[in-house]
Amino acid sequence: MAKSQVTFNKIEKEKKRLKKREDKQKKKEARKAEAKENPQGIQFAYVDYNGNLTDTPPDPNLKVKVDAESIELGIPKKEDREEEEPTAKEGKVSFFDTTKGFGFILDSINQEKYFVHVSGLLEPIQENDKVTYELERGQKGMNAVRVKKI
């Protein structure tokens, strides 16, 4: 004899499904009964200036007129943007390895060290040289670029 394919788990799932269906039907009937008692309801819903829903329309005198031409979409083109001029900073070369092509510059004002690569040099430098440079964001922080001796 073969066993029944209906398991306890299947029976429980079927009971839950039927219970949900009954609950849904009861809610539907309750909404219909409420609609018969109060047929008016809210005809329109308005959003006030605080973002809340109300049944009264907002005051048209408080409406703000926005010029569609003044709305800027996207990022402005590079030539339209105002960019601040990079200011040349001064510092001293604290370490520079010519064989590896990198080093560090110590800022004369805030005593921070900035990485410098040989590709960012305008002329060759050595340790203890006074230099001017500009900062540029790199992968691991700020890098000194356009480095020249004073």
DSSP file (Angstrom, degrees, kcal/mol; ACC not computed):
  #  RESIDUE AA STRUCTURE BP1 BP2  ACC     N-H-->O    O-->H-N    N-H-->O    O-->H-N    TCO  KAPPA ALPHA  PHI   PSI    X-CA   Y-CA   Z-CA
    1    1 A M              0   0    0      0, 0.0     2,-0.3     0, 0.0     0, 0.0   0.000 360.0 360.0 360.0 141.2    0.0    0.0    0.0
    2    2 A A        -     0   0    0      1,-0.1     2,-0.1     0, 0.0     3,-0.1  -0.615 360.0-115.2 -89.1 147.7    1.2    3.5   -0.8
    3    3 A K        -     0   0    0     -2,-0.3     2,-0.2     1,-0.1    -1,-0.1  -0.417  37.4 -95.1 -77.1 156.9    1.4    6.2    1.8
    4    4 A S        -     0   0    0      1,-0.1    -1,-0.1     2,-0.1     0, 0.0  -0.476  22.8-143.1 -69.8 141.3   -0.8    9.3    1.5
    5    5 A Q  S    S+     0   0    0     -2,-0.2     2,-0.6    -3,-0.1    -1,-0.1   0.570  76.0  96.9 -82.8  -9.4    0.9   12.2   -0.2
    6    6 A V        -     0   0    0      4,-0.1     2,-0.2     3,-0.0    -2,-0.1  -0.720  59.1-172.2 -84.5 120.6   -0.9   14.7    2.2
    7    7 A T     >  -     0   0    0     -2,-0.6     4,-2.0     1,-0.1     5,-0.2  -0.613  38.4-105.4-108.2 169.9    1.5   15.6    5.0
    8    8 A F  H  > S+     0   0    0      1,-0.2     4,-2.3    -2,-0.2     5,-0.2   0.899 120.4  53.8 -59.2 -42.1    1.0   17.5    8.2
    9    9 A N  H  > S+     0   0    0      1,-0.2     4,-2.3     2,-0.2    -1,-0.2   0.899 107.6  49.7 -62.7 -41.7    2.9   20.5    6.8
   10   10 A K  H  > S+     0   0    0      1,-0.2     4,-2.1     2,-0.2    -1,-0.2   0.893 109.9  51.1 -64.4 -39.9    0.7   20.6    3.7
   11   11 A I  H  X S+     0   0    0     -4,-2.0     4,-2.1     2,-0.2    -2,-0.2   0.912 110.4  49.2 -63.6 -42.9   -2.5   20.5    5.8
   12   12 A E  H  X S+     0   0    0     -4,-2.3     4,-2.3     1,-0.2    -2,-0.2   0.905 110.2  50.4 -64.6 -42.3   -1.2   23.4    7.9
   13   13 A K  H  X S+     0   0    0     -4,-2.3     4,-2.2     1,-0.2    -1,-0.2   0.900 110.1  50.4 -62.5 -40.1   -0.3   25.5    4.9
   14   14 A E  H  X S+     0   0    0     -4,-2.1     4,-2.3     2,-0.2    -1,-0.2   0.891 109.3  51.4 -65.6 -39.6   -3.8   24.9    3.4
   15   15 A K  H  X S+     0   0    0     -4,-2.1     4,-2.3     2,-0.2    -2,-0.2   0.917 110.6  48.3 -62.8 -43.4   -5.4   26.0    6.8
   16   16 A K  H  X S+     0   0    0     -4,-2.3     4,-2.4     1,-0.2    -2,-0.2   0.902 110.6  51.4 -64.0 -41.1   -3.3   29.2    6.8
   17   17 A R  H  X S+     0   0    0     -4,-2.2     4,-2.0     1,-0.2    -1,-0.2   0.915 111.6  46.4 -62.9 -43.6   -4.3   29.9    3.2
   18   18 A L  H  X S+     0   0    0     -4,-2.3     4,-2.3     2,-0.2    -1,-0.2   0.879 110.8  53.1 -66.1 -38.0   -8.0   29.5    3.9
   19   19 A K  H  X S+     0   0    0     -4,-2.3     4,-2.5     2,-0.2    -2,-0.2   0.916 109.1  49.2 -63.0 -43.9   -7.7   31.6    7.1
   20   20 A K  H  X S+     0   0    0     -4,-2.4     4,-2.4     1,-0.2    -2,-0.2   0.909 110.1  51.4 -61.1 -42.7   -6.1   34.5    5.0
   21   21 A R  H  X S+     0   0    0     -4,-2.0     4,-2.0     1,-0.2    -1,-0.2   0.911 110.8  47.8 -61.6 -43.2   -8.8   34.2    2.4
   22   22 A E  H  X S+     0   0    0     -4,-2.3     4,-2.4     2,-0.2    -2,-0.2   0.917 111.6  50.3 -64.1 -43.7  -11.5   34.5    5.1
   23   23 A D  H  X S+     0   0    0     -4,-2.5     4,-2.3     1,-0.2    -2,-0.2   0.909 110.4  50.1 -61.3 -42.1   -9.8   37.5    6.8
   24   24 A K  H  X S+     0   0    0     -4,-2.4     4,-2.1     1,-0.2    -1,-0.2   0.904 110.3  49.6 -62.9 -42.0   -9.6   39.2    3.5
   25   25 A Q  H  X S+     0   0    0     -4,-2.0     4,-2.1     2,-0.2    -1,-0.2   0.891 110.2  51.0 -64.7 -40.1  -13.3   38.6    2.7
   26   26 A K  H  X S+     0   0    0     -4,-2.4     4,-2.2     2,-0.2    -2,-0.2   0.907 110.2  49.1 -64.3 -42.2  -14.2   40.0    6.2
   27   27 A K  H  X S+     0   0    0     -4,-2.3     4,-2.2     2,-0.2    -1,-0.2   0.892 110.0  52.1 -63.8 -39.4  -12.2   43.2    5.7
   28   28 A K  H  X S+     0   0    0     -4,-2.1     4,-1.9     1,-0.2    -2,-0.2   0.915 110.6  47.2 -63.0 -43.9  -13.8   43.6    2.3
   29   29 A E  H  X S+     0   0    0     -4,-2.1     4,-2.3     1,-0.2    -1,-0.2   0.872 110.3  53.2 -66.2 -36.9  -17.3   43.3    3.8
   30   30 A A  H  X S+     0   0    0     -4,-2.2     4,-2.3     2,-0.2    -2,-0.2   0.903 108.5  49.7 -65.2 -40.9  -16.4   45.7    6.6
   31   31 A R  H  X S+     0   0    0     -4,-2.2     4,-2.1     2,-0.2    -1,-0.2   0.901 110.8  50.0 -63.9 -40.3  -15.2   48.4    4.0
   32   32 A K  H  X S+     0   0    0     -4,-1.9     4,-1.6     2,-0.2    -2,-0.2   0.908 111.0  49.0 -64.3 -41.6  -18.5   48.0    2.1
   33   33 A A  H  X S+     0   0    0     -4,-2.3     4,-1.8     1,-0.2    -2,-0.2   0.900 111.3  49.2 -65.5 -40.2  -20.5   48.4    5.2
   34   34 A E  H  X S+     0   0    0     -4,-2.3     4,-2.5     1,-0.2    -1,-0.2   0.868 108.1  54.3 -66.4 -37.0  -18.6   51.5    6.2
   35   35 A A  H  < S+     0   0    0     -4,-2.1    -1,-0.2     1,-0.2    -2,-0.2   0.840 107.8  50.3 -66.6 -33.0  -19.0   53.0    2.7
   36   36 A K  H  < S+     0   0    0     -4,-1.6    -1,-0.2     1,-0.2    -2,-0.2   0.888 113.0  45.8 -71.5 -38.7  -22.8   52.5    3.0
   37   37 A E  H  < S+     0   0    0     -4,-1.8    -2,-0.2     1,-0.3    -1,-0.2   0.913 128.0  25.4 -69.9 -43.2  -22.9   54.3    6.5
   38   38 A N     <  +     0   0    0     -4,-2.5    -1,-0.3    -5,-0.1    -2,-0.1  -0.736  68.1 165.5-123.8  80.3  -20.7   57.2    5.4
   39   39 A P        +     0   0    0      0, 0.0    -1,-0.1     0, 0.0    -2,-0.1   0.742  68.1  65.5 -71.3 -20.9  -21.0   57.6    1.6
   40   40 A Q        +     0   0    0      1,-0.0    -2,-0.1     3,-0.0    -5,-0.0   0.995  67.9 153.4 -65.7 -65.5  -19.4   61.1    1.6
   41   41 A G        -     0   0    0      1,-0.1     2,-0.7     2,-0.0    -6,-0.0  -0.096  64.8 -40.8  63.5-170.7  -15.9   60.3    2.7
   42   42 A I        -     0   0    0      1,-0.2     3,-0.1     3,-0.0    -1,-0.1  -0.825  54.2-169.4 -90.1 118.4  -13.0   62.6    1.6
   43   43 A Q  S    S+     0   0    0     -2,-0.7     2,-0.3     1,-0.2    -1,-0.2   0.923  71.6  12.1 -75.1 -45.2  -13.6   63.5   -2.0
   44   44 A F        -     0   0    0     11,-0.2     2,-0.5     2,-0.0    -1,-0.2  -0.960  65.6-148.2-132.0 149.8  -10.2   65.1   -2.6
   45   45 A A        -     0   0    0     -2,-0.3     2,-0.3    -3,-0.1    10,-0.2  -0.980  16.0-166.9-118.7 131.7   -7.0   65.1   -0.6
   46   46 A Y  E     -A   54   0A   0      8,-3.4     8,-3.0    -2,-0.5     2,-0.6  -0.812  17.9-131.1-113.7 154.9   -4.7   68.1   -0.7
   47   47 A V  E     -A   53   0A   0     -2,-0.3     6,-0.2     6,-0.2    -2,-0.0  -0.932  24.3-150.0-106.3 123.0   -1.1   68.4    0.5
   48   48 A D    >   -     0   0    0      4,-2.7     3,-1.6    -2,-0.6     6,-0.0  -0.154  36.9 -87.3 -82.5-175.7   -0.5   71.5    2.7
   49   49 A Y  T 3  S+     0   0    0      1,-0.3    -1,-0.1     2,-0.1    -2,-0.0   0.650 127.6  54.6 -70.8 -14.2    2.8   73.4    3.0
   50   50 A N  T 3  S-     0   0    0      2,-0.1    -1,-0.3     0, 0.0     3,-0.1   0.440 120.2-106.2 -95.2  -1.2    4.1   71.0    5.7
   51   51 A G  S <  S+     0   0    0     -3,-1.6     2,-0.2     1,-0.3    -2,-0.1   0.575  76.1 135.1  89.7   9.4    3.5   67.9    3.6
   52   52 A N        -     0   0    0      1,-0.0    -4,-2.7     0, 0.0     2,-0.4  -0.650  58.4-114.7 -91.9 149.8    0.4   66.8    5.5
   53   53 A L  E     +A   47   0A   0     -2,-0.2     2,-0.3    -6,-0.2    -6,-0.2  -0.683  42.2 170.2 -82.5 132.9   -2.8   65.5    3.8
   54   54 A T  E     -A   46   0A   0     -8,-3.0    -8,-3.4    -2,-0.4     0, 0.0  -0.898  41.3-133.3-135.7 166.0   -5.9   67.8    4.3
   55   55 A D  S    S+     0   0    0     -2,-0.3   -11,-0.2   -10,-0.2   -12,-0.1   0.433  86.5  80.6 -99.1  -0.7   -9.4   68.0    2.9
   56   56 A T  S    S-     0   0    0    -10,-0.1    -2,-0.1     1,-0.0   -10,-0.1  -0.870  85.7-116.5-103.9 138.6   -9.2   71.8    2.5
   57   57 A P        -     0   0    0      0, 0.0    -2,-0.1     0, 0.0    -9,-0.1  -0.376  35.9-102.6 -70.6 151.6   -7.4   73.3   -0.6
   58   58 A P        -     0   0    0      0, 0.0     5,-0.1     0, 0.0   -10,-0.0  -0.310  42.0 -92.0 -71.2 158.2   -4.3   75.4    0.0
   59   59 A D    >   -     0   0    0      1,-0.2     3,-1.2     2,-0.0     4,-0.2  -0.572  28.9-150.5 -71.8 120.8   -4.4   79.2   -0.2
   60   60 A P  G >  S+     0   0    0      0, 0.0     3,-1.0     0, 0.0    -1,-0.2   0.726  92.2  67.3 -68.1 -18.9   -3.6   80.2   -3.8
   61   61 A N  G 3  S+     0   0    0      1,-0.2    -2,-0.0     3,-0.0     0, 0.0   0.770  97.0  54.3 -70.1 -24.1   -2.1   83.5   -2.5
   62   62 A L  G <  S+     0   0    0     -3,-1.2    -1,-0.2     2,-0.1     2,-0.2   0.446  80.8 121.2 -87.9  -0.1    0.8   81.6   -0.8
   63   63 A K    <   -     0   0    0     -3,-1.0     2,-0.5    -4,-0.2     0, 0.0  -0.436  57.9-139.6 -68.7 134.7    1.7   79.8   -4.0
   64   64 A V        -     0   0    0     -2,-0.2     2,-0.5     2,-0.0    -1,-0.1  -0.834   8.8-138.9 -99.6 128.0    5.3   80.4   -5.1
   65   65 A K        -     0   0    0     -2,-0.5     2,-0.5     2,-0.0    -2,-0.0  -0.738  18.0-162.5 -87.2 128.0    6.0   81.0   -8.8
   66   66 A V        -     0   0    0     -2,-0.5     2,-0.6     5,-0.0     3,-0.0  -0.942  16.5-132.0-114.5 129.3    9.2   79.2  -10.0
   67   67 A D    >   -     0   0    0     -2,-0.5     3,-1.1     1,-0.2     4,-0.5  -0.689  10.3-150.0 -79.9 121.4   10.8   80.2  -13.3
   68   68 A A  G >  S+     0   0    0     -2,-0.6     3,-0.8     1,-0.3    -1,-0.2   0.791  94.2  60.8 -63.8 -28.2   11.6   77.0  -15.2
   69   69 A E  G 3  S+     0   0    0      1,-0.2    -1,-0.3     3,-0.0    -2,-0.0   0.762  96.8  60.2 -70.4 -24.4   14.6   78.6  -16.8
   70   70 A S  G <  S+     0   0    0     -3,-1.1     2,-0.5     2,-0.1    -1,-0.2   0.633  81.2  99.1 -80.6 -11.7   16.3   79.1  -13.5
   71   71 A I    <   -     0   0    0     -3,-0.8     2,-0.6    -4,-0.5    -5,-0.0  -0.637  64.6-151.7 -79.0 125.3   16.3   75.4  -12.6
   72   72 A E        -     0   0    0     -2,-0.5     2,-0.4     2,-0.0    -2,-0.1  -0.874   7.6-160.3-103.8 120.1   19.7   73.9  -13.4
   73   73 A L        -     0   0    0     -2,-0.6     2,-0.0     2,-0.1    -2,-0.0  -0.828  52.9 -12.1-100.7 134.4   19.7   70.2  -14.3
   74   74 A G  S    S-     0   0    0     -2,-0.4    -2,-0.0     2,-0.0     0, 0.0  -0.239 102.7 -37.8  79.5-167.0   22.9   68.2  -14.0
   75   75 A I        -     0   0    0      1,-0.1     3,-0.1    -2,-0.0    -2,-0.1  -0.807  64.5-113.9 -97.9 132.9   26.4   69.3  -13.5
   76   76 A P        -     0   0    0      0, 0.0     5,-0.1     0, 0.0    -1,-0.1  -0.263  42.3 -90.1 -63.9 155.0   27.5   72.6  -15.2
   77   77 A K    >>  -     0   0    0      1,-0.1     4,-1.5     3,-0.1     3,-0.8  -0.215  37.8-109.4 -63.0 157.0   30.2   72.3  -17.9
   78   78 A K  T 34 S+     0   0    0      1,-0.3     3,-0.1     2,-0.2    -1,-0.1   0.861 117.9  50.2 -60.0 -39.0   33.8   72.6  -16.8
   79   79 A E  T 34 S+     0   0    0      1,-0.2    -1,-0.3     3,-0.1    -2,-0.0   0.765 109.3  53.1 -73.3 -22.3   34.3   76.0  -18.4
   80   80 A D  T <4 S+     0   0    0     -3,-0.8    -1,-0.2     2,-0.1    -2,-0.2   0.778  92.1  89.6 -80.0 -27.2   31.2   77.3  -16.7
   81   81 A R  S  < S-     0   0    0     -4,-1.5     2,-0.7    -3,-0.1    -4,-0.0  -0.414  78.9-127.5 -72.5 143.8   32.2   76.3  -13.2
   82   82 A E        -     0   0    0     -2,-0.1     2,-0.4     2,-0.0    -1,-0.1  -0.832  29.6-169.5 -90.9 117.0   34.2   78.7  -11.1
   83   83 A E        -     0   0    0     -2,-0.7     2,-0.2    -5,-0.1    -5,-0.0  -0.869  23.0-117.2-108.4 140.9   37.2   76.9   -9.9
   84   84 A E        -     0   0    0     -2,-0.4     3,-0.0     1,-0.1    -1,-0.0  -0.513  35.1-107.4 -74.3 142.3   39.5   78.3   -7.2
   85   85 A E        -     0   0    0     -2,-0.2     2,-0.3     1,-0.1    -1,-0.1  -0.510  34.9-114.8 -68.4 129.2   43.0   79.0   -8.4
   86   86 A P        -     0   0    0      0, 0.0     2,-0.4     0, 0.0    -1,-0.1  -0.510  31.3-139.3 -67.1 127.2   45.4   76.5   -6.9
   87   87 A T        -     0   0    0     -2,-0.3     2,-0.4     1,-0.0    48,-0.3  -0.708  14.2-118.8 -91.1 138.3   47.7   78.3   -4.6
   88   88 A A        -     0   0    0     -2,-0.4     2,-0.3    46,-0.1    46,-0.2  -0.598  30.7-156.1 -75.3 129.5   51.4   77.4   -4.6
   89   89 A K  E     -B  133   0B   0     44,-3.6    44,-2.3    -2,-0.4     2,-0.4  -0.687   6.1-133.8-102.6 159.0   52.6   76.2   -1.2
   90   90 A E  E     +B  132   0B   0     -2,-0.3    18,-2.0    42,-0.2    19,-0.4  -0.872  36.3 137.5-114.0 148.6   56.1   76.3    0.1
   91   91 A G  E     -BC 131 107B   0     40,-2.3    40,-2.7    -2,-0.4     2,-0.4  -0.945  43.7-100.6-166.9-173.1   57.9   73.5    1.9
   92   92 A K  E     -BC 130 106B   0     14,-2.4    14,-3.3    -2,-0.3     2,-0.7  -0.977  33.6-114.5-128.7 139.0   61.1   71.5    2.3
   93   93 A V  E     + C   0 105B   0     36,-2.4    35,-3.0    -2,-0.4    12,-0.2  -0.613  32.4 178.7 -74.0 112.5   62.0   68.2    0.9
   94   94 A S  E     +     0   0B   0     10,-1.6     2,-0.3    -2,-0.7    -1,-0.2   0.798  69.2   2.8 -86.3 -29.4   62.3   65.9    3.9
   95   95 A F  E     + C   0 104B   0      9,-1.6     9,-2.9    31,-0.1    -1,-0.3  -0.962  61.3 169.6-155.7 136.9   63.1   62.7    1.9
   96   96 A F  E     - C   0 103B   0     -2,-0.3     2,-0.7     7,-0.3    31,-0.3  -0.884  14.7-162.2-152.2 122.4   63.6   61.9   -1.8
   97   97 A D  E  >> - C   0 102B   0      5,-2.8     4,-2.3    -2,-0.3     5,-1.1  -0.899   2.1-169.5-105.1 108.3   64.9   58.7   -3.3
   98   98 A T  T  45S+     0   0    0     -2,-0.7    -1,-0.2     1,-0.2     5,-0.0   0.808  85.1  57.2 -69.6 -28.9   66.0   59.3   -6.9
   99   99 A T  T  45S+     0   0    0      1,-0.2    -1,-0.2     3,-0.1    -2,-0.0   0.888 117.7  32.4 -69.9 -37.3   66.4   55.6   -7.6
  100  100 A K  T  45S-     0   0    0      2,-0.2    -2,-0.2    -3,-0.1    -1,-0.2   0.702 105.8-129.3 -92.0 -21.5   62.8   54.9   -6.7
  101  101 A G  T  <5 +     0   0    0     -4,-2.3    17,-2.6     1,-0.3     2,-0.3   0.760  68.6  89.1  84.8  25.9   61.4   58.2   -7.9
  102  102 A F  E   < +CD  97 117B   0     -5,-1.1    -5,-2.8    15,-0.2    -1,-0.3  -0.956  37.4 148.1-146.6 168.1   59.4   59.4   -4.9
  103  103 A G  E     -CD  96 116B   0     13,-2.3    13,-2.5    -2,-0.3     2,-0.4  -0.928  36.8 -91.4-172.1-164.5   59.7   61.3   -1.7
  104  104 A F  E     -CD  95 115B   0     -9,-2.9    -9,-1.6    -2,-0.3   -10,-1.6  -0.984  18.6-151.3-135.9 144.4   58.0   63.5    0.8
  105  105 A I  E     -CD  93 114B   0      9,-2.7     9,-2.5    -2,-0.4     2,-0.6  -0.954  13.0-143.2-115.3 133.4   57.7   67.3    1.2
  106  106 A L  E     -CD  92 113B   0    -14,-3.3   -14,-2.4    -2,-0.4     7,-0.2  -0.861  22.8-126.7 -97.0 119.3   57.2   68.9    4.7
  107  107 A D  E  >  -C   91   0B   0      5,-3.0     4,-0.9    -2,-0.6   -16,-0.3  -0.415   7.9-144.3 -67.3 137.2   54.9   71.9    4.5
  108  108 A S  T  4 S+     0   0    0    -18,-2.0   -17,-0.1     2,-0.1    -1,-0.1   0.731  93.8  42.1 -76.3 -21.5   56.4   75.0    6.0
  109  109 A I  T  4 S+     0   0    0    -19,-0.4    -1,-0.1     3,-0.1   -18,-0.1   0.941 130.4  15.6 -90.6 -57.2   53.1   76.2    7.5
  110  110 A N  T  4 S-     0   0    0      2,-0.1    -2,-0.1     0, 0.0    -1,-0.1   0.387  92.1-126.5-104.8   4.6   51.3   73.2    9.0
  111  111 A Q     <  +     0   0    0     -4,-0.9     2,-0.3     1,-0.2    -3,-0.1   0.765  57.0 148.5  59.4  29.2   54.2   70.7    9.1
  112  112 A E        -     0   0    0     -6,-0.0    -5,-3.0     1,-0.0     2,-0.4  -0.692  44.9-127.4 -91.9 149.6   52.3   68.1    7.2
  113  113 A K  E     -D  106   0B   0     -2,-0.3     2,-0.4    -7,-0.2    -7,-0.2  -0.811  22.9-166.8 -97.6 135.5   54.1   65.6    4.9
  114  114 A Y  E     -D  105   0B   0     -9,-2.5    -9,-2.7    -2,-0.4     2,-0.2  -0.966  22.0-118.6-122.8 138.5   52.9   65.2    1.3
  115  115 A F  E     -De 104 143B   0     27,-1.0    29,-3.2    -2,-0.4     2,-0.4  -0.486  29.7-168.9 -72.1 139.9   53.9   62.5   -1.1
  116  116 A V  E     -De 103 144B   0    -13,-2.5   -13,-2.3    27,-0.2     2,-0.3  -1.000   4.4-160.6-133.4 137.2   55.7   63.6   -4.2
  117  117 A H  E >   -D  102   0B   0     27,-0.6     3,-2.0    -2,-0.4   -15,-0.2  -0.810  32.5-114.8-113.2 155.5   56.4   61.4   -7.3
  118  118 A V  G >  S+     0   0    0    -17,-2.6     3,-1.3    -2,-0.3   -16,-0.1   0.772 114.9  64.1 -60.2 -26.3   59.0   62.1  -10.0
  119  119 A S  G 3  S+     0   0    0    -18,-0.3    -1,-0.3     1,-0.2    27,-0.1   0.696  98.6  55.4 -71.3 -17.4   56.2   62.6  -12.5
  120  120 A G  G <  S+     0   0    0     -3,-2.0    27,-2.3    24,-0.1    26,-0.5   0.319  87.2 104.7 -95.8   8.2   55.0   65.6  -10.5
  121  121 A L  B <   -g  147   0C   0     -3,-1.3    27,-0.2    25,-0.2    25,-0.0  -0.695  47.6-170.6 -93.1 140.9   58.4   67.4  -10.7
  122  122 A L  S    S+     0   0    0     25,-2.9    26,-0.2     1,-0.4    -1,-0.1   0.682  83.7   8.1 -94.5 -25.4   59.1   70.4  -12.9
  123  123 A E  S    S-     0   0    0     24,-0.9    -1,-0.4     0, 0.0    24,-0.0  -0.973  97.8 -81.1-148.9 157.0   62.8   70.2  -12.2
  124  124 A P        -     0   0    0      0, 0.0     2,-0.3     0, 0.0    25,-0.1  -0.273  48.1-167.0 -63.7 143.6   65.0   67.7  -10.2
  125  125 A I        -     0   0    0     23,-0.1     2,-0.3     4,-0.0     3,-0.0  -0.867   9.2-163.7-127.9 162.7   65.0   68.0   -6.4
  126  126 A Q    >   -     0   0    0     -2,-0.3     3,-1.4     1,-0.1   -33,-0.2  -0.842  42.2 -66.7-134.7 173.2   67.1   66.7   -3.6
  127  127 A E  T 3  S+     0   0    0     -2,-0.3   -33,-0.2   -31,-0.3     3,-0.1  -0.306 117.6  20.3 -62.2 148.1   66.7   66.4    0.2
  128  128 A N  T 3  S+     0   0    0    -35,-3.0     2,-0.2     1,-0.3    -1,-0.2   0.516  88.2 140.4  68.4  10.4   66.6   69.7    2.2
  129  129 A D    <   -     0   0    0     -3,-1.4   -36,-2.4   -36,-0.1     2,-0.5  -0.607  54.2-126.8 -77.4 141.9   65.7   71.7   -1.0
  130  130 A K  E     +B   92   0B   0     -2,-0.2    20,-2.4   -38,-0.2     2,-0.3  -0.789  41.4 175.9 -86.0 131.4   63.1   74.5   -0.5
  131  131 A V  E     -BF  91 149B   0    -40,-2.7   -40,-2.3    -2,-0.5     2,-0.4  -0.902  31.7-137.5-135.9 160.0   60.3   74.0   -3.0
  132  132 A T  E     +BF  90 148B   0     16,-2.7    16,-2.2    -2,-0.3     2,-0.3  -0.923  35.5 160.4-112.4 147.8   57.0   75.4   -4.1
  133  133 A Y  E     -B   89   0B   0    -44,-2.3   -44,-3.6    -2,-0.4     2,-0.3  -0.958  32.5-128.3-156.7 168.5   54.2   72.9   -5.0
  134  134 A E  E     - F   0 145B   0     11,-2.6    11,-3.2    -2,-0.3     2,-0.3  -0.909  27.7-121.3-122.4 154.8   50.5   72.5   -5.5
  135  135 A L  E     + F   0 144B   0     -2,-0.3     2,-0.3   -48,-0.3     9,-0.2  -0.756  27.0 177.8-101.7 144.2   48.3   69.8   -3.9
  136  136 A E  E     - F   0 143B   0      7,-2.3     7,-3.4    -2,-0.3     2,-0.3  -0.994  35.4-106.6-141.0 142.8   46.2   67.3   -5.8
  137  137 A R  E     - F   0 142B   0     -2,-0.3     5,-0.2     5,-0.2     2,-0.2  -0.554  42.9-179.4 -74.0 128.6   44.1   64.5   -4.4
  138  138 A G        -     0   0    0      3,-3.6     3,-0.3    -2,-0.3    -1,-0.0  -0.416  44.9 -83.4-112.1-168.8   45.6   61.0   -5.0
  139  139 A Q  S    S+     0   0    0      1,-0.2     3,-0.1    -2,-0.2    -2,-0.0   0.873 127.1  26.6 -66.9 -37.6   44.6   57.5   -4.2
  140  140 A K  S    S-     0   0    0      1,-0.2     2,-0.3     2,-0.0    -1,-0.2   0.235 130.4 -60.4-113.1  13.1   45.8   57.6   -0.6
  141  141 A G  S    S-     0   0    0     -3,-0.3    -3,-3.6   -27,-0.0     2,-0.3  -0.960  87.7 -13.1 143.4-160.7   45.7   61.3    0.2
  142  142 A M  E     - F   0 137B   0     -2,-0.3   -27,-1.0    -5,-0.2     2,-0.4  -0.582  56.1-162.1 -81.9 136.7   47.0   64.6   -1.0
  143  143 A N  E     -eF 115 136B   0     -7,-3.4    -7,-2.3    -2,-0.3     2,-0.5  -0.906  19.1-122.5-117.2 145.1   50.0   64.5   -3.4
  144  144 A A  E     +eF 116 135B   0    -29,-3.2   -27,-0.6    -2,-0.4     2,-0.3  -0.748  38.1 174.2 -85.3 129.3   52.4   67.3   -4.2
  145  145 A V  E     + F   0 134B   0    -11,-3.2   -11,-2.6    -2,-0.5   -24,-0.1  -0.870  53.2  32.4-131.6 166.3   52.5   68.2   -7.9
  146  146 A R  E    S-     0   0B   0    -26,-0.5     2,-0.4    -2,-0.3   -25,-0.2   0.942  78.8-177.1  50.3  55.2   54.2   70.8  -10.1
  147  147 A V  E     +g  121   0B   0    -27,-2.3   -25,-2.9    -3,-0.2   -24,-0.9  -0.702   8.7 168.2 -89.1 128.3   57.1   70.9   -7.7
  148  148 A K  E     - F   0 132B   0    -16,-2.2   -16,-2.7    -2,-0.4     2,-0.1  -0.977  35.1-106.3-136.9 154.2   59.9   73.4   -8.4
  149  149 A K  E       F   0 131B   0     -2,-0.3   -18,-0.3   -18,-0.2   -24,-0.0  -0.392 360.0 360.0 -72.3 152.2   62.9   74.7   -6.4
  150  150 A I              0   0    0    -20,-2.4   -19,-0.1    -2,-0.1    -1,-0.1   0.412 360.0 360.0 -91.8 360.0   62.9   78.2   -4.9
